[in-house]
Amino acid sequence: MTSDHTPTPDPWAALHDPGLYADRFDVGALLGEGGSGVVHEAVDLRDGQTVALKRIRIHRGPHAERVQREIRALQRVDDPGVVTLHGHGQEGDTLWLAMTLVKGRPFGEDLPNADGRARWDALRDTLVRLLETLARLHERGIVHRDLKPANLLVRADGQPVLLDFGLVRGPELGETLTAHQAVVGTPRYLAPEQARGEEVTGRADIYALGVMLYEALAGRPPHRVDDPSLLRWQKEMHDPTPVAQLSTGLPEEAARLVMRMLARDANDRPDAAQLLAELEGQRPAQDFRLPWLGEPGLPDRLLARLHGGEVVDLWGPPRSGRTRALEEVAARAVEVRWLVPAERPYASLRLALGALPEAGTPDDIEAHLRRALEASNAVWLADDWSALDPWTQALLDAHPPRGGLLRVHDTVEAVCIPPLSDRQLQALFLGPERIFHLPGDAAVELRRRTGGLAGHVVAQLRAWVRDKHVERRGDRFAIQRDLLDRLAVESATPPLHPLTRPLRPEAADLLRWVRLLGPRAEEGFLARLCGWPRWEIALSLRDLASDGAVLREGQRWVTLATGPQRWSPERVREAHTRIAGLLHEGEEGRLEHMLLGGKVERLSEEILAVVHRKEAEGRLGEAAALLWMAQEMAPDAATHASLLVRLLLGQRDQRVLKQIQFAAARLPEARRLYDIDRLAARSDWRAIEALLEDVGPWADPDLEWRAQILRVQAARERPLMEHVALLDELEQHPRVRSEDGHRAHWETWLGMLRFRERRYDEAAACAEIAAPRRLTRAGRISATLNAVRAHLVLLQPEQARTLARQARDLAADARLCADEAMALRLLRAVDNMLGETAPDLDLVEEIALLGKPGRTAEACLTEAFIAWRGGHPQAAALAARARDGFLEARWSPSAIYADALRWACCKEGDVHGIIAGLCAMEEAGMRLDGLALLAKAGAKISLPGDLLDEILFSHEGGGSPYRRGALSVDDALQLLRKNRNRS
């Protein structure tokens, strides 16, 4: 008998099917599967990237929350040690997550010994990278809660990557997740407090990591039981067998570190930052040796005092470079004796003096040591005075060595090692400073992340090199502008050292507020949060500063140390929420406090507010970097994509070309704008108009306005009457008619037209009236630079210099590199006008890094004029480079002008063709200067009489000693008159 029952399709089986999924992914090999989901290798057809595609059947309750938690966590975390979420969505009753495909080995499978156990030296660097990631996550209140080898893969380059954030907890991720009140996680790796179902902190992750280390080093778990109840009892009641007994050759400090990570009481475990500091301290000194970064003359001054037989105390906060200072002194001294930590009588001297006599009374031994000290001409060094045995301390206090004693000791008279300044850190970095500000900004970012403490500086640079953020070149480092912009919008605080003395509860609370506020830690703000008078805040901060807990930087305070952890996670979240409530929408720091306080309801609006604030301030690079982060959180948000493209185009920097292409690919209108920008760079106005005719109305008014800007930018190659018609058309634009900021933008364009019409007084007036009303800093700078150009043509160098300096300072403050380059180039044009004779070749090369051929050509031409006047041999090459750049940018008249200067320098090429090109020019100033240059160089200028009369007549009465190009108007006219008389 046959049944007519049709079997119900198995939805679980469908998840295993290869092929096209969600009209976006080409699903390939199975990577893994679990109780309700599968992970496949897949190709994202949108960009061709290979990803790990995780598909999960949706259930209600805790399971659904776990999936959403993983999505929120991966959206929020942007870290090289955490798998990257490229996108997420829902297809039917299945959620999908597309993540970076991580290829690597589970943690612990690292170059094992012959017995199968991992070697400490093979694990160590991976452990450091992992702790750096955990320290960053824990600092933001994010706890993974399910660390285990399967969730931690180590790539071939040694970078560990955390996976599976389904159990993560954190203030922005929702309430703690349980399954029907049961404990969640993997029993073997659960910390005791987590197994009890208590609130967990980052120290639970440290416990899990300790278990993994123990397994890798010992070849067995810390507790060898499988029953969950018995395992929990073992963890509560018994410490594991010391790992040193099970791992041959394990360094003593490494064994202690692992066992501390497995402490039963969470308060007895170090946190990730403390472990990282310990591991960095154990790293061999030559591993990442840098030049002495501190005060240049300090080691020599210390040595001079020691040669006088002094006892010199040296002090600074932990990681400030105290040991390095002693090493620098030792390297300069002829003979050195090191004192070592010890507990037995006079044991601290044994390394320096050898074995002590076996026989004799205590007085005999002291006398023997005293004679040795009196006879020694060596410099004596104590890296930690408090760690010496007390007998040695007493002896040296009473009878200091003749060669002097330098000791790390906290006294009132101690020479203090201050944190490294921005100037000192700047010397570490390579790259252009005037336009791109790479060394200066890199130094600021490095100090923000390290507090200027030398030990932390070395650790951060090592991490940046390892993560390919910087490239080491000898003793210096190269970094890119776009990375600095991205680092600047990330939350970062210096690593902390534990305080050596207890704090009053009120002082501990104040220290925590300073830490939470970060850059907003000003006395007035702290007074509002603590409810204390401002004078009391000031006194308490001074007291904390004397303990090395905080450091004053201008009007704000920076945390250097950590006190007792008295605040619960809930109180920390409430504090962040309170801080966010005191700040206005879009204000500096509010976004981070909203995230850390768990306030995600209006997160997208806050991000856009911050982006618009940074755009108005002209910080387009930082705004774009923040928007990239928002794109990762909501990849399908069209608003983000269009705004991102507009910001990137506004930077006018060819180096962000790939970023623009990637962002524009997500939105047709953005892609259209990108195409228009490429055409505008070539002044191809006809192609722009043809492209705009083929499309309908714009959905995004801001992108449409940007397209109008590009139309005007390309209008310099239009016939003059068509340029006028374009401005008449745009005057009727709805935004120009109704919004004063856009009206000011149109007035800026009108000034550009007046400039082309040679109505230079009107051009300057239009620009100067429009500039203060422009909506953004970039707009104000652009209008100001237009006014500078007009004043230069009017031979008004002082007005031009004043405005150019204003524009330069505005652009530099906002890191608008292209605008700053233009301002600097115009300032050099002022110098040329006033007779400068020394070319600035470095400026040319910095401007060339922007990748704009026309702008580079302008800089080359200005410096070529100056070099020609000063008789420098580079003049001809600069002029030729200017000509080639103008030709590439399709600025034909300027190319002919530059070629005239080149011929005047080297007398090579078709001079008759150059003369013909100059005669055909509309721009009278370039025509006069170019012809006069050729005449001065000996060329025979044969011009029709009416053309020569026109040239001479149009410039009569100039009377100015200034020059716009190579020659003043009077000198140029005189040369042409002489040439006519000779002819």
Residue, then its C-alpha position, 0 to 999 in steps of 0.5 A: m500500500t502506498s501512502d499519499h503523505t508528502p514528507t515535510p522538508d527538513p529545514w535543517a538539511a537545507l542549511h547544509d546545501p551548497g550554492l546560492y544563499a540569500d541572493r548574496f552568498d555562494v556557499g561552499a565547504l562545511l567548516g563546522e556545525g552545532g546544535s542549531g546552526v552551521v558554518h560554511e565557507a562562502v563567497d560574498l558576491r557583493d565584493g568577492q570576499t571569502v567569508a565564514l557564513k554562520r546560519i542559525r535556526i531561530h528559536r525563541g527565548p535565550h537562544a534567540e537572545r544569544v544570537q542577537r548578543e553575538i551580532r551586537a558584540l561583533q558590531r561594537v568590537d573593532d579589534p584585530g584580535v576579534v573576528t570581524l562581522h561583515g554583515h548579518g540578516q535574516e532569510g526565512d526562519t534563519l539568521w545569518l552572520a558573515m564573518t572574516l574567514v579565520k584560518g588557524r590552529p586552536f590555541g595551545e597547539d604551538l610547536p610542542n616538545a617531544d612529549g606533546r606539551a607546548r613550549w612556553d617560548a612558543l606560547r608567549d607572544t601569542l599570549v601577549r597578543l591575546l591579553e592585549t585584546l582582552a585588556r581592550l575588551h575588559e576596559r569597555g566592560i565586555v567579557h567573553r565568558d566562553l573562552k576555550p581552544a575552539n573559540l580561539l584560533v591562532r593565524a599563521d602570523g601569530q595573531p590570536v582571533l576570538l570567535d563565538f561571542g554568543l555568551v559575551r556580556g557587556p553594558e551595551l549588549g543586554e542583561t546577563l544571559t542564562a538558559h532557564q537559570a542554568v549556568v552557560g559556558t563550557p564547564r572545564y573552562l568556567a571560573p568558580e564564580q561563573a559556575r556558581g552563577e554569580e556576576v562575572t568580570g574579566r577575571a573569569d576570562i583570565y581563569a579560562l585562559g589560565v586553564m588553556l595555558y595549563e592544558a597546553l603546558a602540562g598536557r592535561p587539564p588542571h582538574r582531571v574530572d568529567d562530572p560537572s558537579l564534581l568538577r565544580w567542587q574540585k574548583e571550589m575546594h582544591d588548587p591544581t597541581p603546580v604546573a611547574q611540576l608537570s612542564t619540564g623547563l618552564p620558567e619560574e615566573a611563567a609557572r607563577l603567572v599561570m597559577r595566579m590566573l587559576a586562583r579560586d578567588a577572582n580578587d586574587r587573579p590579576d587582570a589582563a592589563q596586569l598580566l600584560a605588564e608582567l609579561e612585557g617586563q619579562r621580555p628580554a631587554q634587546d627584544f625591541r630596543l629603542p634609543w634613549l627617549g628621555e631627557p637627552g642630558l640626564p644620564d650624563r648629569l647623573l654620572a657627573r654627580l656619581h663621579g663626585g661620590e654622591v648617592v643619587d636617588l631616581w624615581g618615577p612611576p612604574r614603566s617610566g624608564r627607571t631601569r633604562a636610565l640606570e642602563e644608560v648611566a652604566a653604558r657611559a661609566v667605566e666600571v659598574r657594580w649592580l646590586v640585586p634583590a635579596e633577603r639574606p644578610y648582605a646577599s644584595l652585594r654578592l653579585a658585585l663583590g663575590a662570596l663573603p668570608e665564611a668565618g668572622t663575627p658580624d662586625d668583621i663582615e661589615a668591616h670587610l665590606r666597608r673596606a671593599l666599598e671604600a676601595s671601589n671606584a665603580v659606579w654602584l647601581a640599585d634598580d629597586w632599593s626597597a628589594l635589597d636586603p636590609w643589611t645592605q641598605a643600612l651599610l650603604d646608607a652609612h658608608p656609600p661607595r667612593g664611586g657613587l651610588l645611583r638607586v631607584h628610591d622614592t625620596v623627596e630629593a629624588v631626580c624624577i623621570p617625567p612622562l615623555s612629552d609629545r616632542q620627545l615622542q615625535a622624534l620616533f616617527l618619520g613622515p611629512e609634518r607640515i601638511f600631513h602632521l604624521p610625526g606630531d599626530a602619531a606622538v599625540e596618539l602614542r601618548r594618549r595610549t601610554g601616558g608617555l611612560a617609556g615602558h608602555v611606549v615600547a609595548q605600544l610600538r611593538a604592538w603597532v609594528r606587529d599589527k602592521h599599523v606602523e613600519r619600523r625603519g631603523d630606530r624610527f617608525a612610519i605611519q599613514r594619515d588614514l590610520l591616525d584618523r581611525l586611531a583618533v576616534e577609538s577609545a584608548t586609555p594608558p595602561l595602569h599600574p597598581l598603587t602602592r598604598p591604600l586610598r581613602p574611599e572618597a579618593a578611590d571614587l575620585l580616581r575612578w571618575v577621572r578614569l571614566l571621564g577620560p579626556r573630559a576629566e576636568e575639575g569642573f566636570l568632576a565637581r558636578l559628578c562628585g557633588w564636591p566644591r571645586w577647591e576640594i576636587a583640586l586638593s584631592l587631585r593634587d594628593l593623588a598626583s603626589d602618589g603617582a595616580v594621576l597626571r595633570e595635562g593642561q586643564r585635564w587630568v590623566t589616570l596613571a594608576t588603579g586603586p581598589q575595585r570598589w565599584s560593581p559593573e552596574r555602578v560603572r554602567e550607571a556612571h557612564t550613563r550619568i556622564a552621557g546625560l550631562l553631555h549634549e548630543g554629538e559632544e565629544g565623548r558622549l558616544e563612548h559613554m552611551l555605549l559603555g552605559g548600555k544606551v543603544e536606543r539612539l546610537s545611530e542618531e548619536i553617531l551621525a551627530v558626532v560625524h556632522r560635528k566633526e564635518a563642521e569642524g573640518r575633521l573630515g578624516e576623523a568623521a570618515a573613520l567614525l562612519w566606517m565604524a558605523q558602516e560595520m555596525a549597520p552595513d546596509a544603511a544607505t545614509h551612512a554610505s552616501l555621507l561617507v562618500r561625501l566626506l571622503l571626496g571632501q578630503r580631496d586626497q587621492r590616497v583615499l581613492k580605494q576607500i571611496q570606491f568601496a563606499a560608493a559601490r554600496l549605493p548607485e548615487a554615491r557611485r555616480l558622484y564618484d564618477i563625477d569626481r573623477l571627471a572633475a579632476r580632469s576638468d572634463w565638464r562635457a562628460i559631467e553634463a552628459l552623465l547628469e543628463d542620463v540620470g533622473p532626480w537625486a534621492d540624496p540632496d547632499l550628494e546632489w549638492r556635491a555634484q553641483i560643486l563638482r560641476v563648478q569645479a570643472a567649469r574652468e575649462r568651459p567657455l566663459m559664457e557657459h560658465v556664466a550660464l551655469l552660475d545663473e542656473l545655480e543661483q535658482h537652486p532651491r537651497v541657494r534661494s532658501e539657505d544662507g549657507h548655500r547662498a554663501h557657497w554660491e557667492t564663493w562660486l561667483g567670486m571664482l567667475r569674477f576672477r576668471e573675468r579678471r574682475y579681481d577686486e570683485a572676486a576678492a570681495c565676493a570671497e571675503i563676504a562669503a567665507p564667514r557664512r559658509l557652513t563648514r570649516a572646509g567651506r570657510i577655508s576654500a572661500t578664504l583661499n579664493a580671496v588670497r588668489a585674487h589679492l595675489v593677482l592684484l599684487q597685494p602681498e600683505q593682504a594675501r599673506t594675512l588671509a593665507r595664514q588664517a586659512r593655513d591655521l584653520a586647515a592645520d587644526a582640522r587636518l585638512c591636508a589638501d587645503e593646508a597644502m594650498a595655503l602653504r603654496l599660496l604663501r610661497a607665491v607671496d614669498n615669490m612676489l616679494g623676491e624670495t630666492a631659495p626654493d622649498l623642495d620639501l614642500v613640493e614633495e609633500i604636496a605631491l603626496l596628495g596625488k593631485p597633478g595640477r596642485t603639484a604642478e602649481a607648487c613646482l612652478t612657484e618654486a621654479f620661479i624662486a629657483w630661477r631667480g636665485g640661480h639654482p640648478q633645480a629651476a629647469a627640472l621644476a619647470a619641466r615637472a610643472r609643465d607635465g603636471f599641468l598637461e596631465a591636469r589639462w591646464s593647457p595655458s599653465a603648461i605653456y607658461a611653465d614651458a616658457l620658464r623651462w626654456a628660459c632656464c635651459k634653452e632647449g625645445d621649440v621656442h617658436g611653438i612656446i611663443a605661439g602658445l603664449c600669444a594665443m593666451e587669454e590671460a594677459g599676465m601669464r602672456l606678458d611674463g612668459l614672453a618677457l622671460l623668453a626675451k630675457a633668456g635671449a629668444k627673438i620675440s617677433l610679434p605682430g605690431d598690433l599684438l605687441d601694442e595691445i600687450l604694452f598698452s594693457h599693462e601701462g601704468g602698472g608701476s608695481p615692484y611686485r611679481r606674480g611670476a618670474l618678473s615684475v610688470d615693469d621689468a617685463l614691459q621694459l624687456l619687451r620694449k627692448n626686444r621690439n627696438r632690437s627687432 
